Structure formats: structure tokens, C-alpha cells
Amino acid sequence: MSKDKFYITTPLYYVNSSPHIGHSYTNIAADCLARYMRLNLGKENVRFLTGTDEHGQKIQKAADASGLSAQDFTDKIVVQFKELWSGLNVTYDDFIRTTEKRHVDFVQRSIQILFDKGDIAEGKYEGWYCTPCETFWLDAQVSDKACPDCKRALERISETNYFFKLSKYQEWLVKYIESEKDFIRPVSRYNEVLSFLKNNRLADLCISRPKQRLNWGIELPFSKDHVIYVWFDALLNYISAVGQFDERGKYTSKWWPASLHLMAKDILRQHAVYWPIMLKALDIQMPKTVFAHGWWMMGESKMSKSLGNVISPVEMAGKYGIDTFRYFLLRDMPFGLDGTFSEEALVKRFNSDLANDLGNLVYRTLTMAEKYFDSVVPAVSEKPKAREIQIREKLDGLPEVISLELCPETNYNFSACLERIWELIAMANKYVEEVKPWSLAKENKAEELKGFIRLLVDVIRGVALSLRPFMPQTAESILEQAGTDKINKGKPLFPRIDTKSADK
Ligand code: MSP
């Protein structure tokens, strides 16, 4: 794919339970980048894919517990994901469910291609299995019959299965990663994957499950007794959604290779080891970047459904507003690192960054335009003061600053972008205090007052334009109020939350 197209993906979330803040974080980040790219490259040149991972033992167990068939259960939960994304203004272009025919057919075709070329072979599997992680473990990796990752009880299994020859491609993968510095980001994760690959021999990957143990999955085209391992099925979504194989097995797509696969660090190995090897074996190009962000924590633990410590994004966005929620997630935790979620921290940022800084600047600017100029935006000053020139320079530089922060080299630093925008807001608010426009009015300094108000209007317009990918509703609202020659002041954007009476 050329540089003027952008194809971004999120993980396909398991539908064993409702989405939580962790899931919404990845999709809000992806939405922010997709919106940003649409503004820069044109809507038709951006593809944003999300969806749901619906096969496997985990889903089957959740369906059994709910008393529904697996299909009915997934049909029910998938609605919650779709509603959440529209409720958070997440503008995906395509939503793929791994139970859809387009995906199922594609997966069967892919696995047949790999079988025919000898990269998949039958073998015996004897070892441990962790159902919640859907992961196999060898005897040597296990102590106390507990999963080395999640510490939950493992099941002992012995069965005939099919194996994908990961090991055949290990050397190639190491060389590839070494030659493509942008392939895994941030750098800490790049180093982690590379050192894992250099210090361990990859075992071949068991990519089937006997139907007698699990039949909720895609059938192996060359064995009626097996379904395909859920990870092998799910990863293929990134290509099944945007292209197809021709009769000779050559893959073509308008969008592939992906520009960016986003996820958290928990599933980096699948994306940085299994996935490139699958693509290589299928003779398909590599994605440009696989980015693993950090985790939202609750105290010391990762926020996760299985730990029972999740917070509902629907509740947070409902209580404080969609853009407040988006702002908090993107601003509070640098992309790539872990962060702790707390409602208290969210309210604090609301009151300081949104009510005091942004909301205040917009409201006071529009109030002054209304009061002193009858809501007509005055002309730009012909004799700007040094401080005004400085503020304008900062304003004019914003788009460039943001474009430098939103790329793989700088780890898609949403937080830094917002920080830069808020520096401008702070400069403008400070300037209002310094200039004291009410005294300019009193002293009849009309020219100065005009230039001053025009500068502020330009600042809030520029802030709104820069905020479009991050806080789309807020940006739109500011532009509706201040975007044209005639000001159309509305209510304050972020009325302060009274924490004292909220405590009571
Ligand atoms: N189904 C697999 C992914 C298959 S992709 C082909 C899966 N699903 S999941 O429902 O467990 O989602 C994991 C992803 O959800 C993480 O990689 C991350 O994007 C997001 N998050 C889940 N919990 C999170 C946090 N506590 N913090 C940040 N992101 C989190 O794995």
C-alpha cells in the first residue's frame, strides 16, 4: 500500500463478556488516528477495521453458562460492542465478526494453501492447556499445574492435531525484524520480541482442536474431526476483511499491507511472531507497524473481566460526556505505558483542563466578541504586539507539531499532542489576564481590542481544528459557535463539577 493510504486495525475482541474501558481505549486511539488520517489523506484513502473474535473454548463456555447456543450468545454480545463504538463516536469503516461467511471461507482457503505447501502437518499433542488464555504449555514451562501467564488451573490434554511450522521461519523473522525498525513499536517491545526470538526456539504451533473437545470453530478443510485454533482463525481477519485469493492462491487487496495493527502488550507475541510468519508462509506482504500500547490498571492489577475489576465505558461516557472520556484516556496515559484508571483523576482533569482551561477560553472569548463587537468577528490586527506574534506562531505551528507526534517514531503520542494544544490554550488564557480587555474597552483602545479579540477567536478556531480527531463533538461545537464571521455563542462547554457537593 502506498504512503497516501492508511489501513488501521484493532484486535478483534472476545465476545465472552461486555466491553470495558481497556477495549474502549484501543478503539478510541484507533479512531483518533483514523480521523486524523481522513483529514489529511481524504476519507476514501483510510480504512479502519474493528470487530469481534467469536470462536473458541472461552466463548463456548460463556455461551453454555448463559444457556444460549454459541451463535445466539455471540449475536447478543456483539450488539453491545457495536453500540459502545457508536456511543463513543468510533467511526470504523468495517466491522468483522469471525463467524461471518466471508471470513470463514477465507480462513479455510488460507489453511488449505498452507497445508498444500507442506507448512501444516499432522502430529500428536501431549501437554497442558489454559482455556482462559487459549494457550498450550509444555511440561517444562509449567509448575503446580497453573498457567504461567494467568496462574489459573491448566487442563491436561493428549490428542492428534495439526501443527503449523513456525520454526521453519524463525531465522527469517529475526532478520526481518532487525531490518525493519518500524515493524514493532514502541522500541521496548521491539527489543523484547527480538530477544525472545533470539533466546528461544519456536515450537510449531498447534492450530487445530479436536471436535470432541470443542466444536465451536471453523472446520479444518482437510479434517472433519477438527476445528481451527481460535488465534489462527482470528488473526486472518486483517486480510480476510480487505482482500481475496485468486485461483492460484495469490492474495490481492486494495488496502493491504496494513499501516498499523493496534493492540495492548498482552497479545503482542501473536501479532509480532505468529502473524508475520503466517503472512510469510502465505506469500503476503508484512504490515508496516505492529504497535502494543500499555494497560489500564486498577490499582496494582490489569483491568480485566476475568479479574472482576472492570469499569464500564458506557457509564463513564454517560456521566461525564463522550469527549471527556476520550480526552481523559488519550491524555492521561502516554501511549505505550501503563496507567491507573480512577474516576477521581478523570474529574480532576475535567475541572482543570476542560472547564478551567478550554471551556473558559472559549466562553470568555465569545462573551467578549458578543459584548464589544456585537458578535461580529473583528479583522486581524495590522500592528500585532510581540506577545500576539508569539501566540500566533504557536497556533500556526500546531498542525506540524501534531503530525510529528502521531507517527510510529514518536509512538503515536496522543498525550503529547494534547499537551501542546493545551500550552496554546494556557498562553491565550494568560494573555487575557495580562491585557485586561475590560480596561482596553474603558480606555477606548478600539484597535487594540479588535486585534486582541480576533487573535483569541483564531486561537479557539485553531484549537478546535486540532482537536477534531480527539474530541470530535467539542471541536464541532466550537466551530459552530466561532467558525464564521458572526459569533453564535452557546452554553459553556464544560461546566465545572462541584466535587464537594458530589462527595456529599
Ligand atoms: N481476541 C483476542 C484478539 C484477537 S486479534 C486478531 C483478544 N481479545 S480481548 O478481548 O482479550 O482483547 C484484548 C485487547 O483489548 C488488548 O490487546 C487491548 O487492545 C484491549 N484491552 C483489554 N484490556 C485492557 C486494559 N486493561 N488496558 C488496555 N487495553 C486493554 O485478545
Boltz pocket constraint, residues with backbone or C-beta under 6 A from the ligand:
constraints:
  - pocket:
      binder: B
      contacts: [[A, 10], [A, 11], [A, 12], [A, 13], [A, 14], [A, 15], [A, 21], [A, 22], [A, 23], [A, 25], [A, 26], [A, 53], [A, 231], [A, 234], [A, 235], [A, 236], [A, 237], [A, 262], [A, 263], [A, 264], [A, 265], [A, 266], [A, 267], [A, 294], [A, 295], [A, 296], [A, 297], [A, 302], [A, 303], [A, 304]]
      max_distance: 6.0
